[in-house]
């Protein structure tokens, strides 16, 4: 039986990492030699198929995608919290969810 590797060296307060093997890669990516740009492009195309509009025409670089995501998040927040009846009802429901749960028991 092989001895276990030491995590700590002999001196106190000195840490030495153990050598761990990386987990094996899944078969579908083991022999994949594409670069990140190609994988990113494929992911965008797949996403565009789901949301049914083009993201690549709306952003040219990574910062453009961050800005696009931030703008979309702000639009959704304004839509969700428009201070109308549904928003007020949702807020009332969330504030009193514990009482509602106890009443249903």
Backbone bond lengths (Angstrom), bond angles and torsions (degrees), N, CA, C in turn:
res aa  C-N    CA-C-N  psi(-1)  N-CA   C-N-CA  omega(-1)  CA-C   N-CA-C  phi
1 X - - - 1.450 - - 1.529 108.53 -
2 X 1.347 115.80 129.83 1.460 120.40 -178.74 1.518 110.34 -77.32
3 X 1.320 116.94 142.83 1.471 118.11 176.69 1.521 110.68 -69.63
4 X 1.288 115.78 147.45 1.459 121.35 178.58 1.522 110.01 -71.19
5 X 1.330 118.48 143.68 1.468 119.74 178.67 1.521 110.64 -67.50
6 X 1.322 115.67 144.56 1.450 120.44 179.31 1.520 110.02 -78.77
7 X 1.308 114.78 139.79 1.447 120.03 177.00 1.527 109.76 -90.92
8 X 1.312 117.24 -34.82 1.458 121.60 -178.79 1.522 109.56 -113.13
9 X 1.306 115.71 142.34 1.458 120.53 176.68 1.524 108.71 -77.40
10 X 1.320 115.99 177.41 1.460 121.13 -176.39 1.529 112.22 -66.84
11 X 1.320 117.59 -33.58 1.467 119.99 -179.39 1.522 109.98 -79.30
12 X 1.320 118.08 142.56 1.456 120.17 177.38 1.532 110.72 -67.57
13 X 1.308 115.61 153.24 1.468 124.05 178.13 1.522 113.34 64.07
14 X 1.308 117.96 20.38 1.460 121.72 176.65 1.516 107.33 -118.92
15 X 1.296 115.93 118.16 1.454 120.90 -177.24 1.509 109.71 -106.46
16 X 1.320 116.54 136.98 1.453 122.20 177.59 1.528 107.41 -129.22
17 X 1.312 117.73 121.89 1.468 119.07 -177.56 1.525 111.69 -69.51
18 X 1.302 114.91 149.58 1.463 119.71 174.71 1.520 108.77 -83.62
19 X 1.295 117.14 156.81 1.459 121.42 177.40 1.519 107.86 -88.57
20 X 1.310 115.41 116.36 1.460 120.63 178.44 1.514 108.03 -113.14
21 X 1.302 115.54 143.53 1.448 120.23 175.08 1.516 109.45 -80.57
22 X 1.316 115.10 142.47 1.453 119.50 175.05 1.518 109.00 -70.82
23 X 1.335 117.42 146.12 1.462 118.81 177.63 1.526 109.65 -64.89
24 X 1.325 117.37 150.70 1.466 119.16 179.54 1.527 110.89 -65.05
25 X 1.323 116.19 145.80 1.456 121.28 178.63 1.518 110.55 -75.73
26 X 1.321 117.98 146.15 1.463 119.78 174.78 1.528 110.41 -60.89
27 X 1.318 115.70 151.83 1.469 120.75 -176.68 1.519 112.95 -57.28
28 X 1.341 117.82 -37.59 1.458 120.13 -175.59 1.529 113.17 -68.57
29 X 1.331 118.86 -19.17 1.464 119.23 178.33 1.520 113.35 -116.26
30 X 1.314 117.56 -3.07 1.460 121.18 -176.67 1.525 111.90 -58.97
31 X 1.315 118.03 -44.79 1.459 121.99 -177.23 1.528 112.76 -101.58
32 X 1.313 117.47 15.79 1.459 121.62 -178.45 1.528 109.50 -78.36
33 X 1.316 116.75 120.93 1.462 120.94 -177.74 1.531 111.81 -110.86
34 X 1.320 117.51 11.44 1.464 120.49 179.83 1.522 110.28 -69.39
35 X 1.326 115.72 158.20 1.458 118.88 176.30 1.528 109.74 -93.44
36 X 1.301 115.98 172.99 1.462 121.71 -175.00 1.527 111.50 -62.04
37 X 1.326 117.53 -37.02 1.468 120.26 -178.91 1.525 111.39 -61.02
38 X 1.307 116.77 -40.86 1.466 119.86 -179.98 1.528 110.95 -68.58
39 X 1.311 116.60 -41.84 1.471 120.83 178.33 1.526 109.93 -64.34
40 X 1.337 116.79 -41.34 1.463 121.66 177.95 1.521 110.74 -61.37
41 X 1.323 117.14 -43.74 1.471 121.09 179.86 1.518 111.03 -62.08
42 X 1.325 117.04 -42.67 1.467 120.18 177.69 1.526 111.30 -63.46
43 X 1.333 116.70 -40.51 1.464 120.42 179.40 1.524 110.70 -64.14
44 X 1.336 116.78 -41.29 1.462 119.99 178.20 1.518 111.60 -63.33
45 X 1.332 117.00 -42.31 1.468 120.09 178.86 1.524 110.76 -62.12
46 X 1.323 116.44 -42.07 1.467 119.87 179.07 1.530 110.53 -64.12
47 X 1.333 117.17 -42.83 1.458 121.42 179.19 1.526 111.09 -64.23
48 X 1.322 115.96 -41.75 1.457 120.37 179.32 1.523 111.05 -62.22
49 X 1.338 117.10 -31.85 1.458 120.08 175.70 1.517 112.34 -66.00
50 X 1.334 116.67 -29.84 1.460 121.11 -179.90 1.528 110.92 -80.19
51 X 1.331 116.90 -47.20 1.462 119.90 -175.05 1.520 113.36 -86.90
52 X 1.316 117.24 -10.86 1.461 124.62 175.02 1.525 114.66 62.76
53 X 1.333 117.15 32.82 1.460 121.63 167.76 1.525 108.13 -151.60
54 X 1.302 116.20 156.77 1.456 122.06 -173.50 1.522 111.56 -86.01
55 X 1.306 115.28 126.68 1.456 119.95 174.53 1.524 111.26 -88.48
56 X 1.318 116.37 -30.78 1.462 119.53 -175.51 1.517 112.10 -66.13
57 X 1.314 118.01 -28.42 1.458 119.79 178.22 1.526 111.71 -78.45
58 X 1.317 117.21 -12.54 1.463 120.97 -176.95 1.521 113.29 -100.47
59 X 1.348 118.02 -12.61 1.463 121.10 -179.62 1.521 109.06 -146.04
60 X 1.324 115.94 138.01 1.462 120.33 -176.29 1.521 113.07 -99.34
61 X 1.326 117.48 -25.20 1.462 119.80 -176.98 1.529 109.54 -144.97
62 X 1.336 116.36 -175.91 1.464 120.91 -176.46 1.525 111.41 -61.20
63 X 1.320 117.69 -42.89 1.461 120.04 179.10 1.524 110.90 -64.06
64 X 1.332 116.43 -34.61 1.459 120.41 176.34 1.514 111.82 -61.86
65 X 1.348 116.75 -39.61 1.459 120.23 177.63 1.527 111.24 -68.22
66 X 1.316 117.01 -38.13 1.469 120.23 177.40 1.524 109.81 -63.14
67 X 1.342 115.98 -46.43 1.469 119.88 178.87 1.522 111.63 -62.56
68 X 1.334 116.72 -40.88 1.463 121.47 178.34 1.529 110.47 -61.65
69 X 1.326 116.65 -46.13 1.465 120.54 178.67 1.515 112.24 -62.46
70 X 1.327 116.45 -40.39 1.470 120.75 179.00 1.524 110.83 -64.64
71 X 1.325 116.64 -44.10 1.467 120.20 178.42 1.519 111.84 -62.71
72 X 1.343 116.92 -42.97 1.465 120.33 179.21 1.523 110.87 -64.41
73 X 1.335 116.96 -38.59 1.455 120.61 178.92 1.524 110.58 -64.66
74 X 1.336 116.77 -41.22 1.462 120.12 178.40 1.523 111.32 -65.22
75 X 1.338 117.18 -40.64 1.469 120.58 177.41 1.519 110.64 -60.89
76 X 1.340 116.43 -44.17 1.465 119.60 179.72 1.518 110.47 -63.88
77 X 1.327 117.75 -40.75 1.462 120.49 179.69 1.530 110.64 -62.13
78 X 1.336 116.67 -43.10 1.466 119.61 177.50 1.527 111.07 -63.41
79 X 1.338 116.95 -39.25 1.458 121.17 178.30 1.526 110.83 -65.97
80 X 1.322 115.98 -44.29 1.457 120.65 -175.05 1.523 111.96 -71.38
81 X 1.316 116.55 -36.64 1.464 120.84 -175.68 1.529 109.72 -114.85
82 X 1.318 114.78 67.64 1.460 120.01 -177.43 1.528 112.96 -93.74
83 X 1.357 117.35 6.09 1.459 124.37 177.04 1.524 113.07 61.14
84 X 1.316 117.35 28.14 1.463 121.26 174.18 1.523 108.56 -96.32
85 X 1.308 117.04 -170.72 1.464 121.52 -174.40 1.525 113.30 -59.85
86 X 1.325 116.95 -44.56 1.472 119.27 -177.93 1.521 110.44 -64.10
87 X 1.330 117.20 -40.17 1.462 120.70 178.40 1.527 110.12 -64.79
88 X 1.315 117.54 -42.39 1.461 121.05 178.98 1.528 110.51 -64.51
89 X 1.329 116.85 -41.49 1.456 120.79 179.07 1.529 110.74 -65.28
90 X 1.325 116.77 -42.24 1.465 121.01 178.48 1.525 110.45 -62.11
91 X 1.322 117.02 -43.90 1.466 120.95 179.49 1.524 110.89 -63.88
92 X 1.323 117.23 -42.39 1.455 121.77 177.88 1.525 110.48 -61.91
93 X 1.313 116.55 -43.49 1.458 121.85 179.59 1.530 110.55 -62.04
94 X 1.323 117.40 -46.44 1.470 121.22 -177.86 1.526 110.72 -64.66
95 X 1.318 117.16 -41.54 1.468 120.16 -179.22 1.522 112.00 -65.08
96 X 1.333 117.44 -27.45 1.468 120.69 -174.45 1.526 112.98 -114.55
97 X 1.301 118.01 21.86 1.473 120.74 -175.75 1.530 112.33 -61.87
98 X 1.335 117.49 -35.07 1.465 120.11 179.40 1.519 110.65 -64.73
99 X 1.319 117.67 -44.08 1.461 121.25 178.44 1.527 110.94 -64.11
100 X 1.304 116.71 -40.94 1.468 120.82 179.00 1.519 109.69 -63.04
101 X 1.332 116.82 -43.39 1.475 120.97 178.77 1.520 111.88 -61.82
102 X 1.329 117.06 -42.45 1.466 120.08 178.70 1.519 111.22 -65.44
103 X 1.329 116.92 -35.57 1.461 120.29 179.53 1.525 112.20 -69.41
104 X 1.330 117.51 -26.81 1.459 120.62 -179.79 1.524 112.87 -82.85
105 X 1.320 117.19 -13.26 1.486 119.42 -179.16 1.489 113.01 -73.30
